[in-house]
Amino acid sequence: MSLKSSIYKMLRVWNDIDAVKKGKVGKRVGRRVAGKATGKAFKKLFK
């Protein structure tokens, strides 16, 4: 695992914890799901 990917994983966990503290978990989960769906759609489109 590269340093860059390790940093990104650490920041993602950190932001998840911050969202829990601020009570914005639903927004964060929704955005993550939307992002994954968009990524899959683009992958199929530009295959």
Number of C-alpha atoms within 10 A of each C-alpha: 5 6 8 9 10 11 10 11 12 12 12 12 11 11 14 16 13 13 16 12 10 9 11 12 16 11 11 15 13 10 12 12 12 12 12 11 12 12 12 11 12 11 10 9 8 6 6
